[in-house]
Amino acid sequence: MEHESNTFDELHMTTAKQKMVSVDPTDHKKKHSIIQMTDGVLIPRKGDGHVLNSWRITFFSALALLAFLVIFLPHPYRDIFMVVIQGTPVTFQATILAIMGAIVIGTLTGLGSVSKRRWVNMVSGVYVELIRGIPLLVQLIFIYYAMGRFFRIQGMVAAVVALSICFGAYMGEIVRAGIQAIPRGQMEAAIAVGLSRSQAFRYVILPQTVKVILPAVGNEFISMLKDSSLVSAIALSDILRKGREYISRTFLSLETMLIVALVYLIITLLLSRLVGMLEERLHKNG
């Protein structure tokens, strides 16, 4: 009976782990493979030769094309680039503030999803299902225009709130899966040595969860950077908004969107590599 219980626990933990993006740098040495489904770009690691080579080809090709257009075809590409690049501070500001908010909301939601209190589970579940069922653009417009009538919300505040609430639901599922991927014995051992359940979560479970969910959080950050282009709908001067303003003046839509696409591509690929390096260092340091 005890053997059957242990087998069920192992099967449950294996299933939970397979729901997460693989974070083990030695995964390529194992026989099994995990299908990765993500809206973000693949995170290149040293062990992933195919992904890393694909990343290099894509990144340096995009960088070379952008440099060629800006240097050898200054009119209109250099002019477009100088206008579009002015929107990067707004894009990064909205993305960084929103990912911080999403991590806070996601952590609370994830903890609520594994809580033993039924009403807490219910609240977390309703929040996740509600937010994931509404498109981000609809949430953004609703918060800016509808809620703005009562709270006088400014553009940046509306963008950060909408992105935080939307991605907080996805982050909550990532945190929940990360917590469930930690063996139950960790919690039992922590309680056995005298820690309370909250202390065990804080000092034992959560630090291990961070290592598990880091790649998924990195992908969410990259996805949020791309989806931040939607803030142009509320007249926030991000990269896409600057490009649209240039099009309205010159009608050079193809040229402008090409530069906008290259800028977004280079930024997301660079961030994906940084996330991969951070993950490698985290695993190396244990």
Buried (B, 14 or more C-beta within 10 A) or exposed (E): EEEEEEEEEEEEBEEBBEBBBBBBBEBBEEEEEBEBEBEBBBBBBEBBEEBBEBBEEBBEEBBEBBEEBBEEEEEBBBBBBBBBEBBBEBBBBBBBBBBEBBBEBBBBBBBBBBEEEEEBBEBBBEBBEEBEEEEBBEBBBBBBEEBBEEEEBEBBBBBBBBBBBBBBBBBBBBBBBBBBBBEEEEBEEBBEEEBEEEEBBEEBBBEBBEBBBBBBBBBBBBBBBBBBBBBBBBEBBBBBBBBBBBBEEBEBEEBBBBBBBBBBBBBBBBBBBBBBBBBBEBBEEE
